[in-house]
Amino acid sequence: MNEHIKTALEAEVAREWTGRGPRMTRARITGVGAYAPKRVLTNAELEKMVDTNDEWIVQRSGIRERHIADENEATSDLAVKAAQQALERANLVPEDDRLHRWWAPPRPT
């Protein structure tokens, strides 16, 4: 390989490794959202359903209560509510050009 070409290639690699190479488009998180179903099932309620107790559950899992989705509430419904909250916190609307969304519709049952 020509010595001049080799030197130029080495310089290009060095620029990329040191961060002085071509500028890259960067992504950033501008809003975060979360949603949990409204229905809460406590360990006390669970004790009435199965042979267990609050102490046993907490000792092994740390869980004291859990949120339970309604039968007509799909995972995508929860995701939409979380996404709406994230958009509000980021001061964005779904039509914003800076926003990229991925959405999977619920599977038919």
Protein Blocks (a to p, Z undefined) as FASTA:
>chain_A
ZZklmmmmmmmmmmmmnopaccddddddfbdcddddfbdcdfklmmmmpgcdfklmmmmn
opabdcdddfklcfklmmmmmmmmmmmmnopafklmkbccdddddddZZ
